[in-house]
Amino acid sequence: MLDSQKAKRWALVGIVVSVLVLGFDLTIMNVALPTMAADLGASTGELQWIVDSYAVVFAACMLPAGLLGDRFGRRKLLVTGLVIFMIGSCMGVFADSSAMVIAARAVMGAGGALIMPLSLAVIPSLFEGAERTKAIGAVTAGASIGMPLGPLLGGWLLDNFWWGSIFVLNIPLVAIGIAVCMLIPDTRDPSAPRVDVFSTALGVLGLGALVFGVIEAPSRGWGDSLVVATLIGSVVLLVGLVLRERRAERPMLDLGLLGDRAFGWNTLVAVLATLVVTGLLFVTPQYLQAVMGNDPFGTGLRIAPLMIGLIVVGKKAPKLMERFGSRPLITLGMVLFAVAMLLGSRTEVSDGYGYTALWLTITGFGFGFAMVPAMDGAIGALPQDRAGSGTGLLSTLRQVGGAIGVAVLGSVLSTRFIDRIDTDQLPAAAADRAEESVVAAHGVADQLSLPQLTQSANEAYVSGMNTVLLICGIAALLIAVLVAVRLPEHNKQPQKKKEDETQAAAELAPADSSG
């Protein structure tokens, strides 16, 4: 079906558009929440789940997605995911209550769970060698660019249309993705096992409970009975899944893949880099908007330097990897990451935007140098017949890592903010409100005409942000050391493994139309 380079490029366009939409929806909702709260009468908990329902379903459904693609055809399931995502977007356009928006976001999460791993799984069937590295760089850039563009586009849409327009944006992009992805050959694994419904249920419920518990813990408290119950339940369910899968000939949760040093270490880098960047994208917009006083559109614009380094590295990565190998590049990336985070951790309220732009730009270069070779190394270490399940495992771990990053780093930020903000002279109700967030504190300060409270809130938030960035910087530095010592070069594969992958590729025939 893809008998020319032009057709391959169009197929890559379809894949990039697909993951770009996912990047949008990770962040675009944040700028729409105040408007939705006013129009729908949504409570704080409902607003939280408008955002979190997407992430929870996305992470929980990721593992079976890869196996379903292996068995029934990767292109079929990729297009199916796009269709499901479009259905959820249409639901959001016509939603008139918080419950309907939450349901729409959950449906979109289910579609996204199919789109992300299968977008990566089809790349080995289209590209080889340096072309594959370029394709992975393009897909990584597409997914990453969508995140900072979310607030930018969301702010513009809210300035000109109603809040449902953020869902309308998805529809034409997904339609383009569906049309162009039809160019992709529908490969599958003829020996893939039947989907184990019970294992699938254990995985979905176990991961769902884990993500729910981690997300709810910062607001409810780690000792809250519901949080404790869901976390214990997640452990029980996931242990049950591991025990069941250990007896399976072809497990859905193929943790044995992590035993391969190339796949395991590259996956670890990808997960931890995702965790750090997700946490960064959680704290930085609030700093730019609340502390520095930018509007949603201006906030998205000021996050753009993060993308400069990623785009540059994405174009140069193939030649750099060919010349230097992946390990030096990933090590360099994590060192740049650490430098950027440590610079960011010295931010002061009086600093102008130029200083923020500096460390955001360095972060982009670090993310590009770390993520592109790590993703290429992880996917390159997978045999062709495990492409779907392997990329499903990789994407699931990254998504869970991102959710944990937001929860844990958000908890650190919140704790530091509450400790540092001065509310001693406020009435109890006003103090409680001011301690909820920097935005809430600004609202209380405006109502009570207390400019000193605004200053205290800004200083408290910057202090919390600095603590988060310091933690991220130390973690990145430790990862850099581990990578330099332990990460193998993914292109130095044993000859036997190369022969096995060649044989597996020959057996991976295009799927017929009945599958």
Beta strands, then each sheet from edge to edge (+ up, - down):
end
